[in-house]
Amino acid sequence: MNFDFHDFRILRAEVTEISVENGEITNLTGYSRISGIARVLAGNRWGVYSFEGELESEEAIRKACELISPFPRENSLRVSDEVTKLNIRVDAERDPRDVDVEEKLEVIMNSEELLRDERIKSTRIFYSDVSLDFHYENSFGSDSSYSLSKSGMSVSCVALENGEMEMGYRSHFSLGGFEVVEENYERMAEEARAVALELLRARRGPKGKIPVIMDQELAGVFIHEAVGHAVEADLVIEGNSKFEGMLGKQVASSLVTVVDDPTERAYGFYPVDDEGARARRRVLIENGILKSFLHSRETSAKLGGEPGNARAQWNSVPLVRMSNTFMLPGEMSRDELFEGFTGVYLLGSRGGQVSTADGIFQFSAERGYVVKNGEILHPIKNSSISGEIIELLRNVEALSDDLKLNSGRCGKKNQTVSVSDGAPHVRLREAVLG
């Protein structure tokens, strides 16, 4: 059968997952998985064959051809013909495969002890590490492989006092091995406990249009959810992005520059994407101007631009996805940012929602503080920030110099991938709080 393009991807993984609730092990799993996918493009039709276990590329591609052969060839779909060849091994300081389960459990149980307080009524800890061997090849001549590990842990606790119940949560996952957990577990546990206990005495926050400072986590979630998804080129093509038709236009304050960078050594790191395109730092917004979208091989051929952001979970079909997406820092210190400020300081994230098509969003903060003339006063809770993406971006009036990335799992069309997002502290002229 005549085809225009084919590719083959296989992923070999070794995974450990441990869950502990209230000091008791509820899950301890270690497993290996091999899975892959072959795709064949003929005209405007894709033949896709996904598999589990070892399979040679020639056999997988033959099976993908069989799936598409009964259909007539129609029109023609272009894909980027970028060729990448590399072989990279990213070594961890402590390869998680060399750390026995007993040592991993010791750190987890130490974390659980740090969460304890007479007001803490329940605790939960999740640990995972994954070591990956990735290989990709295609009919254009790309041939790439890489090996790496990603590790991390999340901790949460619930505090109860005088009928009030509050939760504290912290997580940290990153490129690397067991050192990622060793270096961060004490901080995470202590912060999660402190947040839960502080929220017990927090008041309800003010509502209405108010000057706001967002911390790095909340601002990072906004950048990921409200900006990052809206610049995914497949959504632009579908007509589901507020940024459609706005390349080269002012969409934010001139202080705002946003990038997506899979080469940043964080949780969203990869050397090549899942279509074998080279990972590269991409400027999405520069000094307030919308500069580019995120692309797969297919969307880059349709809209112009460079591929490199096609990602997939296991043996699924690649989708346009983010990697490490963040706002670049400013030049002010945190103290300078707060100097003379009166309003609300919001920290952390408790989820939210966004419509990329019309740009409307709503995010809930983990907690916050009332601030008067630069002085942080009493804590507040149950505050949310809402509005329209471009309006909020244009309301940015100052940025601190303390960029921080946070890790997470991003979902799209029933697939999740590892990502990081981040920002410095961001001061807004005003925002709608609820």
Helices and strands as residue ranges (DSSP letters): E 5-21, E 24-42, E 45-52, H 57-68, E 85-89, G 96-98, H 101-115, E 120-138, E 143-161, E 164-175, H 179-182, H 185-199, E 203-204, E 208-214, H 216-222, I 223-228, G 229-231, H 233-237, E 258-260, E 282-286, E 289-290, H 297-303, E 310-311, E 319-320, E 324-327, H 334-338, E 343-347, E 352-355, E 360-364, E 367-372, E 375-381, E 384-388, H 389-394, E 396-399, E 404-412, E 415-423, E 426-433
